[in-house]
Amino acid sequence: MSARRHQSDEVPKVIKLKIIMDKTRDRVIFAESDHEFIDTLFSFLTLPLGTILRLLDKDMVQLGSISRVYASVYSIDPKFMHTSHCKSMLLMPRNTSETHCGKLKLNVDHSENAGKLFCCSNYQCRKLVSFLQNMRCCGCGNLMVRSTRLFEEEEKGSCGEESAVEVFLKGGAASFMITDDFQVMPASTASYVELFEKLEVSHRNEIEAVTMEVGIKEVLQLLKFSLLSTTPLTNMVLSSKENWVRDTSKFKDGPTAKSDKKGIPQNINSMSMKLIVSKSKKKVLYAEAGVELVDLLFSFLAFPLGAVVKLLGCNSKLDCIDNLYKGADDLSSRNYFKSEECKNRLLSPKLYPHFGYNSHILQLEEETPKCRLDRENLALPLLQQSDKAARNVAVILDPKSPTGETVNGEGYLRGPATFMIMDNLLVSPFSPTSSIALLKQLKVPTSDVEERNVIVGKDEALNLLKASLISKTVLNDVFNRREPSPEIMLKV
Ligand SMILES: [Zn+2]
């Protein structure tokens, strides 16, 4: 008996998916599922870009140029960072919804440290916590090694049954349809009739319903395909390796060209960058920039995917992700979501505490570092019994701060320093030797080289973010003037 139970525990978790295939054209028309599968898809929106790149592993190079940013963080000398923790923050960013995602039947980012915080071994400092192990406590100097958990709010109206775990959506019998390009909608006759019309599916097509068991491997595939293809469900079903990679050269939007006009008012939050241009080729070869700009590029890794879509006005050009976001937005929070707060976790995901910094040009909202400690910690001698409201509120140390501050200050990088940014966003410390070698490699004589100053304000920052996801030639796409007349890439 116990042996059998043990065996069943080891059965990998799967979600059954009914899939309507168009056999004639070998493609998925839509899939039908319940809230568990939709919760898993929606959880993609909470994942920071750095997490996604880590999960994509070898396939990440296909995702625009952001993979080069990730590689740059990986290989940068820690001496350029404020603390030794900065690199791991960016390479393994935390997810504000990680405790929620931990409850998913299929959680793509299962991490051991999810929801964990570390406290000082000294009870006097018990309110100070860090989300990275072995940080030094600014109160007493001990290492923060004692693991604790965020106190989870009691779910309102929770039935307490383990069988129906609700994460973002309400449990229950609601059935959903997911199109091949990740449009999500409540299942209805009208929806599929409309879809059949749109896809020109008629009686001539051979329709087949198949049932598929989706496990964590398939969900990882779906994450990858949803970023790199426009038909992730078909890709998953056919598991075909051909013809699914998105053509990343299709960077249709006109680039933004902010020229180096002297008259541009210097926005407080804007920063500048020197573009090194080949006059004859009319091409940006690379850029020279200080810590502010590189901090901006690096900080993209901490951005949750849903926040990126929101910043880019649902026009990130990652079509399936844009669709997924719109699907979550269109579902009524009263009927389908557990709460308005759950919907907001997907549509306006915040940065994990301390992943932002004061001068950040995009000012993405950060989760308030007001987590409550778990019962184990509450059982410790309460030093401030009188202050009931504040007694179990933890204060999180900023891992970016060399002095263990608890309020945000500067970014990840320590200035002053000059960096070289390649067209594909590979960042390295500037060195004249490597610059000369590069020009030689590109066969550009120094007489052909021109330096151009560009101002990077909010629009340019958004364009850099957008281009980093879909283009391999980001600097040229965002800053190089093109014929006929330059268009604004984003209308924000
Ligand atoms: Zn301490």
Boltz pocket constraint, residues with backbone or C-beta under 6 A from the ligand:
constraints:
  - pocket:
      binder: B
      contacts: [[A, 120], [A, 121], [A, 122], [A, 125], [A, 137], [A, 138], [A, 139], [A, 140], [A, 141], [A, 142]]
      max_distance: 6.0
